[in-house]
């Protein structure tokens, strides 16, 4: 499980989520299916950890 104990850890996760958001609405809009799947797979791991933490 991912534990966000420090401000630096929280900032890192926030940054990754912001990067994902930016990519999705900029480059992701025109991305090929394989590229979307690769990015989704990588980011779902992070989101899954966050979901587990807050439930």
C-alpha positions in Angstrom: 0.0 0.0 0.0 1.2 3.5 -0.8 1.4 5.7 2.3 1.7 9.4 1.8 3.4 10.5 5.0 5.3 13.5 3.9 4.6 16.7 2.0 7.2 15.6 -0.6 5.3 12.3 -1.1 2.0 14.1 -1.5 3.5 16.6 -3.9 5.0 13.8 -6.0 1.6 12.0 -6.3 -0.1 15.3 -7.0 2.4 16.1 -9.7 1.9 12.7 -11.4 -1.8 13.1 -11.4 -1.5 16.6 -12.9 0.9 15.2 -15.6 -1.7 12.5 -16.4 -4.5 15.0 -16.7 -2.4 17.2 -19.0 -1.4 14.3 -21.2 -4.9 12.9 -21.4 -6.4 16.2 -22.6 -3.5 17.2 -24.8 -1.7 14.3 -26.3 -4.0 11.5 -25.2 -6.8 12.9 -27.3 -4.9 11.8 -30.5 -3.1 8.8 -29.1 -3.2 5.3 -30.5 -5.0 2.6 -28.6 -1.8 0.9 -27.4 -0.4 4.2 -26.1 -3.7 4.9 -24.2 -3.6 1.4 -22.7 0.0 1.7 -21.6 -0.7 5.1 -19.9 -3.9 3.9 -18.4 -2.3 0.8 -17.0 0.5 2.8 -15.4 -1.8 5.4 -13.9 -4.4 3.0 -12.7 -1.8 1.5 -10.3 -1.4 4.9 -8.7 -5.2 5.6 -8.6 -5.8 2.1 -7.2 -3.4 2.8 -4.3 -5.1 6.1 -3.6 -8.5 4.4 -3.6 -7.4 1.8 -1.2 -6.0 4.4 1.1 -9.1 6.4 1.4 -11.7 3.6 1.7 
